[in-house]
Every structure is written in structure tokens, then in C-alpha cells.
Amino acid sequence: MNQEHLDRIRDYLIFQKLPLDILLEVEDHMASQVLNIQKSENISFDEAFLKTQKLWESEFKMTTYSAFYSEKIPVIVKKIVKARYNKILKKSFFYALISLAINLLLIYFSNSQEMYTDFFRGQNLVFLLAPGLVWAFNYKIRKYVKKDFKYKGRSFYSIYQQNIGIMVVGTTTMAQIVAKEGKYAYLLFKTNNPESLLFALVTLFLPFIAQMVVIFGILNFFEHKKTLKKLSEFA
């Protein structure tokens, strides 16, 4: 298989709207499959490539994944995205759970509502500042994290760049949480006041969810950065 054939396969995959990181994975599989069909059936590249396209046809049908994409994406992209994002979500949940446990310990060790408010704000301030620090220390790759930034104007760099903006959502929510006192959780555990149960649950779990979103955004950012590093030879 010569370079012209490989270029045709890549152009076909770009036409199917595959992000570059997924494209490079699929490209190797498709090229091998075309070559195997050529050899086994003793046919030309064009014939083998056409047969391969038919075999992959169902993978390139457009589908929705509204949780992360506003536009339709190929089925194969959805499969890979779900698998990779599930890993990031599990990590985000685990780290946010640790933060929740720390929050409960802070309630236990607080001698007054005012002391817990300081702890509450300080803990959530960490999650407010973290995204800003990530951006500050990675300012050189700002142009590569735009939602619509494409490799040579033809293909998105990675599946992760579509959701970099999720950090903005998380950070905005954290800014509102930091302004709160968090008193209801303190009152529930320290005064056993059942009337504050609903507000206490909101006080505990709203920061948990917001922190999980922030962590997801940061992990997503670093996965995108890692992918960019791997793809640097193609840029």
C-alpha cells in the first residue's frame, strides 16, 4: 500500500468527521483490512477499499450523544467517547467523594458555625481556583483547546476538546457556592435540627456535584493535552 492509498483512507475518515485521535486509531485498522482483502481476493485497491467501506458503514452512521455533544457524531465516535468519558467520570466521582468526606470531617472538628463557614468557603475556593491555575500554567496551548479548533482546518484534534468549556460551568457554579455560608449542614449535624435536613442535603450535595464537574473538566483538559502531545508529529 503506497502513500496515495493511505491518503485516500485518511481523507475518507476525515470526511466521516472523526476527531484526529480516533481517526489515527481507525486508519490503521482500515488500512490493514483493505490490504488483507486485496491479498485474499487478489483485487485492486479501489475494489478492496470499497468493500471495506461497506463493512464499516454502520460505524459511520450519525447518532446523538446529547450528554456531551450538541451535534450528531458517528457511532464509532460515540462508542469510544462513552468508554473514555466513563473512566473520567468514575475518577471525578471518586475525588469528589473524598472531598465530601473531608467536608463532613470539617463539620465534626468545627467549634462554631463561623469556623465551619470559613472551612466551607476555603475548601470550595480550592475548586474555584484550580481551573484558573490549570489554564495559567498551560497558556501555551490555549489555541488548541477551542471547541472548533481543527487539524489543518479539516478534523478536530481530539474527542476531549469539545468539552473543555465544562470547566467554565463548574467554575461559575463554584463561585456562587463560595459565597454561601454552608450553615445548614453544620446545624443538622451539630444541633440535630431535622427542620434543616433539606437545606443541609443541598448544602452537602450541590458542592459535591459542582466539584465533580470541575474535576471532570480538569481531567478532560489534561487528557486533551496528553493527546495533543501524541499528535504533535502530525501537526
Secondary structure, 3 states (H helix, E strand, C coil): CCHHHHHHHHHHHHHCCCCHHHHHHHHHHHHHHHHHHHHHHCCCHHHHHHHHHHHCHHHHCEECCCCCCCCCEEHHHHHHHHHHHHHHHHHHHHHHHHHHHHHHHHHHHCCCHHHHHHHHHHHHHHHHHHHHHHHHHCHHHHHHHCCCCEECCCEECCCCHHHCCHHHHHHHHHHHHHCCCCHHHHHHHHHCCHHHHHHHHHHHHHHHHHHHHHHHHHHHHHHHHHHHHHCHHHC
